[in-house]
Amino acid sequence: MPWPLSISQEGVLKAKEHIQKVTKKCTIEDTLMDIHKSNTDAITADTGKFNERTIY
């Protein structure tokens, strides 16, 4: 027989604070474009950290 689950109200509220809504992607293309943009933004941000001697 399974044990009854008992969660305090404080535990539920704490869990709710850490839950985020995830927007639904319409298509795989939307998801891939978001990933591509994130990667491009990261590369662009990182290029400012390199000096002229850096080999790409």
Sequence and secondary structure as in RCSB ss.txt:
>XXXX:A:sequence
MPWPLSISQEGVLKAKEHIQKVTKKCTIEDTLMDIHKSNTDAITADTGKFNERTIY
>XXXX:A:secstr
        HHHHHHHHHT       SSHHHHHHHHHHHHHHHHHHHHTTS TT   
